[in-house]
Amino acid sequence: MKRFVYADNAATTKISEPVLQAMLPYLREEYGNASSIYALGRRAGQAIKDARETVAKAFNAQPDEIFFTSGGSEADNWAIKGVAHAMAQKGKKHLITTVFEHHAVLHTCQALEKEGFEVTYLPVDPMGLVHVDQVAQAIRPDTALVSIMYANNEIGTIQPISQIGALCREMGVLFHTDAVQAVGNVDIDVKEQNIDLLSMSAHKIHGPKGTGVLYCRRGLRFPNLIDGGGQERGRRAGTENVAGIVGLAKAVELACSDVARHTAHLVPLRDQLIAGILQIPRTRLNGDPIQRLAGNANLSIEGVEGESLLLMLDLAGVCASSGSACTSGSLDPSHVLLAIGLTHEVAHGSLRLSLSDETTQEDVDYILQVLPGIVERLRAMSPLWEKICQEAN
Ligand SMILES: *Cc1c(COP(=O)(O)O)cnc(C)c1O
């Protein structure tokens, strides 16, 4: 029987019921502007204050180190552009990142290169891991910032963030991490892990879209990205998205309080999915099998074209992704899959299934029931598959 299976939680997640319930009053009767002096405004202000404390606690930060933004992309832009511009004043115009960051980081770095900054893009190994000694070797006296993502959105690899943080602190270089995919999957402690700046987003953890956080260690000063009113202690202008902020805090609280249960639920489902797909001939797992997000399965299936696979899965009721959602619509293969050494052909036939707490055993069974037949049908029509078979003989 046909089911609907949402397996694209790395692209976005369904808002959870407790998050929605926490938000609703601020979309209805509690509509005050948090800057207003009367009680209606003060209640909105109090809700933001409470949200800031909740988020700070989840990452072992102080409330005054938490800044609400319009999402992960804004937090990444602000951290990297802000620090780059501040450090340029001190003659430091070199940045270090990796080749397989999210575009919010990569395109920001490219924009800075056009302004005259120099960027080192570190390679990742075939499993998608960054090596700490390579970070060490890349640091120079004029390095302003190291920005390395906590967990990759496409292949799910989790980086050795504590070691990179310790290294950067020792070398006196600021360290930013895009933790959008990591929140709720790993325990994050910005103090212990020596993280100076951290980006996160609500809609990847069952919160609302259009809201995120930049954690910025106390005492770090850099230019604003958005100028205007005095919101966020003068550092990020714009009337606060009160309902969004309240929803984000609820989502963070729920995601971070249950990391162990989340992992225990998802790892067996993920591993069944991976093992089941690997039963299909000429498939491979992308990313590290162990240092991996609990809900991420990314596989290459030779002789199929990713976009066709997604359309066929959609007809069967399964939402999935091939590479990252941001690059679909263009035929360039994913920069992440190329970074781990896949050929264009193999990268094109990749499938990302990303699970959430709502994913069930029946969902996994259903995917494994429909996928082999779809692959077989696509391969039967594929000149590429014919070529692969001839070469194998
Ligand atoms: C989704 C995502 C972002 C962007 O966050 P938005 O809130 O959608 O702007 C940035 N980095 C990573 C790793 C992501 O997965």
Ligand as a Chemical Component Dictionary entry (heavy atoms), coordinates in Angstrom:
data_LIG
# 
_chem_comp.id                   LIG 
_chem_comp.type                 NON-POLYMER 
_chem_comp.pdbx_formal_charge   0 
_chem_comp.three_letter_code    LIG 
# 
loop_
_chem_comp_atom.comp_id 
_chem_comp_atom.atom_id 
_chem_comp_atom.alt_atom_id 
_chem_comp_atom.type_symbol 
_chem_comp_atom.charge 
_chem_comp_atom.model_Cartn_x 
_chem_comp_atom.model_Cartn_y 
_chem_comp_atom.model_Cartn_z 
_chem_comp_atom.pdbx_ordinal 
LIG C1 C1 C 0 20.032 24.592 6.295 1  
LIG C2 C2 C 0 21.456 24.928 6.553 2  
LIG C3 C3 C 0 21.888 26.263 6.592 3  
LIG C4 C4 C 0 20.970 27.411 6.286 4  
LIG O1 O1 O 0 20.052 27.669 7.310 5  
LIG P1 P1 P 0 18.737 28.520 6.958 6  
LIG O2 O2 O 0 18.079 28.710 8.289 7  
LIG O3 O3 O 0 17.940 27.700 6.020 8  
LIG O4 O4 O 0 19.215 29.813 6.383 9  
LIG C5 C5 C 0 23.201 26.506 6.854 10 
LIG N1 N1 N 0 24.058 25.505 7.093 11 
LIG C6 C6 C 0 23.690 24.214 7.079 12 
LIG C7 C7 C 0 24.690 23.149 7.378 13 
LIG C8 C8 C 0 22.381 23.884 6.803 14 
LIG O5 O5 O 0 22.018 22.598 6.765 15 
# 
loop_
_chem_comp_bond.comp_id 
_chem_comp_bond.atom_id_1 
_chem_comp_bond.atom_id_2 
_chem_comp_bond.value_order 
_chem_comp_bond.pdbx_ordinal 
LIG C1 C2 SING 1  
LIG C2 C3 SING 2  
LIG C2 C8 DOUB 3  
LIG C3 C4 SING 4  
LIG C3 C5 DOUB 5  
LIG C4 O1 SING 6  
LIG O1 P1 SING 7  
LIG P1 O2 DOUB 8  
LIG P1 O3 SING 9  
LIG P1 O4 SING 10 
LIG C5 N1 SING 11 
LIG N1 C6 DOUB 12 
LIG C6 C7 SING 13 
LIG C6 C8 SING 14 
LIG C8 O5 SING 15 
# 
